[in-house]
Structure formats: C-alpha cells, structure tokens
Amino acid sequence: MRTSIALAASLLLLSAAPAFASGSVSGAGGADDYTRGKAIFARAVTCDSCPLAAGVNTPEEAAAVLKRVKAGEFGLSKADADSVAAFLERRYKVS
C-alpha cells in the first residue's frame, strides 16, 4: 500500500513539473530584450508621470522615441536603453 501511494505521489510530482517551467519569458537572467524593454518602456518612458505619458501609437512616433532613447534622453542605463530599443524595433518595426 505504501509503495503504491509513494508511486502515485511521484507520478503527480513529475506530471506537475512542466507547469512550473512554462511561461513567456526566456533568455539570460529570466527576460529577453523585448520583454525587458517593454517593461522598462512602460516604467520609464510612458508611465503617467513620464515624458511620453500619452504613449506611442505609430511607427513614426516610435522612430522618434528610438532616436531619443539612443541619445540618452530618458536617463536609462546602456543595457536598459538597448532593451527598450529592441522592444521598439520589434514592436513598431523601426530601426
């Protein structure tokens, strides 16, 4: 009886393991550049009290913001600016 309970518990644990591994974030440090850039963009560029609180709605606006990000206008670190650039380039197809 104990063996069958232990076997059943082991099978339940093994079948639940893939659920813990699922998610949309990947890459080194747990976040790829796009996902990380999207979060930084929302937190540092388009938040309610940020310079672009109205957001970015067109590829032309995104291109202008990308230039500002690359020029260091938002006070982001190099890594954060690179992630925001990756987000803008992929989301709005600008470079």
N, C-alpha and C positions, 0 to 999 in steps of 0.2 A: 504494500500500500504506500509506504513512504517513497519507494522508488518511483512509482507512477506519479505521485504528487511532485516530486523533485523534477521528473522528466517534463511534466506539464508546465511547471513554473519556468523551466529553462527554455522550453519552446515559446512561451509567451514573451519572455525577455528578448529572445532572438528575433521574434517577429516584430517587436516594437522598435528595435534598433534603427531600421531605415527611416522611421518617422522622425527620430531625433536628428538625423543627418540631412533632412530635406530643408529647403529654403532657397531664397532668391539671391542671396549674397554669396559671392565666391571670391577667390583670389587671396593674395598675401594679406595678412592682418585682418581677414574677415570681410573685406569690402573691395570690389573692383573700382576702378577710377570713375566709371559712370555713376554708380550708386553712391559713392563717396562724394563726388562732385555735385550730384543732385541735392544731397543733404546740406552740403556747405553752401550751395547756391541759395537754398531756401532760408538758411540760418543767417547768412552774412550779406546777401545781395537783395533778396526780395521779401524779407520779413516786414512786419508792419512799421517798424521804425527804421528800416534800411533805405538806402538811396533809391532803390527801384521797387518800392512797395507795391506799385501798380502791376509789377510783373513784366514778363517778356512774352509777347504774343505773336511775333512774326520772325521769320528768318533774318530780316533786315535789322530788327531790334537786337536779336541775338548776336549778329555780327558786330554791331556797335558795342554791345556789352563785352563780347570776347576781346575786342581791342582794349577796352578799359581794364579788364581783368589782367591781360598780358602786360599792360603798362603799370600795373601795381596800384591802381586807383582804390581798390577796396581793402587794402591793408592785409591781404591774405599772404600766408607763407608760400614759398615756391611750390611746395607739394600740394597745398590746397588750391592754389591758382591753376596748377596743372590738372588737377581733378575737375575743377569747375570748367576748364577749357575742354576737357574730354567730354563732359556732360553736354555742354553747349554744341560742340561739334557733332556729336552723335544725335542729340535730340532735334536740333534745328538744321542739321546738315550744312554747317558753315565751317570755315577754316580760316 
